[in-house]
Amino acid sequence: MTTTASRPWPFAVVGVILSMYAVYVEHKVAHKPPEEEFQSLCDIEEIGASCSAVFQLPEGRMLSYFGIVPDGHMLDVPNAVLGVLYYTIW
C-alpha cells in the first residue's frame, strides 16, 4: 500500500525536467551571439507562440517583478529556477 506522500513524485520529476529545460532556454537566449539562430522546442511559429520571448519579459523574474528583491540582486533569479527548487523540495 502506498502513502499519499509518495504518489506525486512522478509529477515532481516532470516539473524538475520542464523547469530545467526552461532555465536552459532562458540562458541560451540571454547569452547567444547576435548572429546565432536559436529556436526552442516551445517556440511555435505557426501560431505565433514564443516561450523564449516570454522568458525575457520582466514577469519572468517574479521576485524582482513584485519588488521582493531589487533588480540585479543575487536572488533575482528566473521563475524556472524557482520551479526547480519547488519541485525538488516537493
Long-range contacts (C-beta under 8 A, 24 or more apart in sequence): 8-90, 12-87, 12-88, 12-90, 13-87, 15-83, 15-86, 15-87, 15-90, 16-83, 16-84, 16-87, 16-88, 18-83, 19-80, 19-81, 19-83, 19-84, 19-86, 19-87, 20-80, 20-84, 22-51, 22-55, 22-78, 22-79, 22-80, 22-83, 23-78, 23-80, 23-81, 23-84, 25-51, 25-52, 25-55, 26-52, 26-55, 26-56, 26-60, 26-78, 26-80, 28-52, 29-55, 29-56, 30-56, 55-80
